[in-house]
Amino acid sequence: MGAKTAYIEPGSPWENGSCESFNARFRDELLNGEIFDNLREAQTLIEHWRVHYNTVRPHCALGYRPPAPESIAS
């Protein structure tokens, strides 16, 4: 049939699906809903989102647990 393997450029969604999934969530959950007035505001809001994403937000691949929950100091 003449079928051959297609070469796909690095950085395409086919090459790195988990990165593309993260980028889509980042855009949907933060970037599409914000207008940043300056760099400092963008850095602050993105850092708050990153902490929430890694310590609070449940991830289906982890049994709906956050990847790195904050420890409770006793």
ZIPE-V491705 format. One record per run of one state. SS is the DSSP state (H for helix, E for strand, C for the rest). FROM is the first residue (numbers start at 0). LEN is the number of residues. Records with the same first field share a line. If there is no record, write none. Layout:
BEGIN
SS: FROM-LEN / FROM-LEN
END
This chain:
BEGIN
C: 0-16 / 29-1 / 33-5 / 55-3 / 62-2 / 65-9
H: 16-13 / 30-3 / 38-17 / 59-3
E: 58-1 / 64-1
END
